[in-house]
Structures are given as C-alpha cells and as structure tokens.
Amino acid sequence: MIAKGERIREVKRLVNMYGGRNSKWVKKSSPEVVDSDGAVYEFHWYECYGIGILEIKRKKVS
C-alpha cells in the first residue's frame, strides 16, 4: 500500500467520481514486473472496499 484515506492526494476526486468514504480509499502498487524487452514496471491503482479497483496505471521503473 502506498497511501490510505486523506494521505491520497486524489481522494476528494475519487469520492466525487466513484463514491465511498475518504477513509476507505487506498492507493496500491504491484511488485516490479520485467517486460520481455527487459524494461521494469510497476502497476499503481486506487481501491475502495465495496467499489473495487480503479484507474490502473503502468509506471516504468527502469
């Protein structure tokens, strides 16, 4: 977990767009994944209990 509730910069936008309460939102990331070309990535997303996983993004690490 990267951040939870009020520590998520986007939490107000997430609540306005998708619902839920500030305290139920978390920002998470995956372990590093190596692509077939050798590039290393992580996936980041927002998650809220009762709503699900939203806004998945791939971030290049190296």
C-alpha atoms as a printed R data frame, in Angstrom:
   type eleno elety resid chain resno       x      y       z
1  ATOM     1    CA   MET     A     1   0.000  0.000   0.000
2  ATOM     2    CA   ILE     A     2   1.314  3.447  -0.926
3  ATOM     3    CA   ALA     A     3  -1.256  5.642   0.871
4  ATOM     4    CA   LYS     A     4  -4.640  5.496   2.606
5  ATOM     5    CA   GLY     A     5  -7.543  7.915   3.122
6  ATOM     6    CA   GLU     A     6  -6.611 11.594   3.483
7  ATOM     7    CA   ARG     A     7  -2.978 10.827   2.576
8  ATOM     8    CA   ILE     A     8  -4.080 10.169  -1.024
9  ATOM     9    CA   ARG     A     9  -3.788 13.454  -2.923
10 ATOM    10    CA   GLU     A    10  -6.670 12.484  -5.229
11 ATOM    11    CA   VAL     A    11  -9.071 11.201  -2.550
12 ATOM    12    CA   LYS     A    12 -11.628 14.019  -2.916
13 ATOM    13    CA   ARG     A    13 -11.798 13.491  -6.682
14 ATOM    14    CA   LEU     A    14 -12.157  9.720  -6.206
15 ATOM    15    CA   VAL     A    15 -15.027 10.157  -3.734
16 ATOM    16    CA   ASN     A    16 -16.773 12.649  -6.057
17 ATOM    17    CA   MET     A    17 -16.389 10.405  -9.133
18 ATOM    18    CA   TYR     A    18 -16.899  6.925  -7.687
19 ATOM    19    CA   GLY     A    19 -18.364  7.337  -4.193
20 ATOM    20    CA   GLY     A    20 -17.284  5.753  -0.945
21 ATOM    21    CA   ARG     A    21 -15.699  7.448   2.052
22 ATOM    22    CA   ASN     A    22 -12.250  9.036   2.246
23 ATOM    23    CA   SER     A    23 -11.110  6.525   4.856
24 ATOM    24    CA   LYS     A    24 -11.976  3.516   2.644
25 ATOM    25    CA   TRP     A    25  -9.781  4.519  -0.316
26 ATOM    26    CA   VAL     A    26  -6.245  3.152  -0.663
27 ATOM    27    CA   LYS     A    27  -3.552  3.562  -3.300
28 ATOM    28    CA   LYS     A    28  -1.643  0.355  -4.029
29 ATOM    29    CA   SER     A    29   1.216 -0.827  -6.203
30 ATOM    30    CA   SER     A    30   2.334 -4.164  -7.583
31 ATOM    31    CA   PRO     A    31   5.753 -5.756  -7.252
32 ATOM    32    CA   GLU     A    32   8.117 -4.879 -10.090
33 ATOM    33    CA   VAL     A    33   7.396 -6.700 -13.365
34 ATOM    34    CA   VAL     A    34  10.045 -7.237 -16.061
35 ATOM    35    CA   ASP     A    35   8.744 -6.932 -19.622
36 ATOM    36    CA   SER     A    36  10.011 -9.116 -22.491
37 ATOM    37    CA   ASP     A    37  12.257 -6.241 -23.634
38 ATOM    38    CA   GLY     A    38  13.868 -6.019 -20.166
39 ATOM    39    CA   ALA     A    39  12.045 -2.870 -19.026
40 ATOM    40    CA   VAL     A    40  10.920 -2.855 -15.392
41 ATOM    41    CA   TYR     A    41   7.421 -1.651 -14.488
42 ATOM    42    CA   GLU     A    42   5.102 -1.307 -11.509
43 ATOM    43    CA   PHE     A    43   1.336 -1.034 -11.657
44 ATOM    44    CA   HIS     A    44  -0.406  1.551  -9.458
45 ATOM    45    CA   TRP     A    45  -4.136  1.737  -8.744
46 ATOM    46    CA   TYR     A    46  -6.796  3.053  -6.391
47 ATOM    47    CA   GLU     A    47  -9.028  0.662  -4.479
48 ATOM    48    CA   CYS     A    48 -12.108  1.128  -2.316
49 ATOM    49    CA   TYR     A    49 -13.947 -1.572  -0.389
50 ATOM    50    CA   GLY     A    50 -17.345 -2.128  -1.977
51 ATOM    51    CA   ILE     A    51 -16.383 -0.287  -5.175
52 ATOM    52    CA   GLY     A    52 -13.329 -2.165  -6.437
53 ATOM    53    CA   ILE     A    53 -10.058 -1.449  -8.230
54 ATOM    54    CA   LEU     A    54  -9.963  1.664 -10.432
55 ATOM    55    CA   GLU     A    55  -7.579  3.736 -12.552
56 ATOM    56    CA   ILE     A    56  -4.797  1.196 -13.104
57 ATOM    57    CA   LYS     A    57  -1.603  2.814 -14.394
58 ATOM    58    CA   ARG     A    58   1.682  1.290 -15.536
59 ATOM    59    CA   LYS     A    59   4.772  3.127 -14.289
60 ATOM    60    CA   LYS     A    60   8.212  2.482 -15.769
61 ATOM    61    CA   VAL     A    61  10.778  1.965 -13.006
62 ATOM    62    CA   SER     A    62  13.893  1.470 -15.161
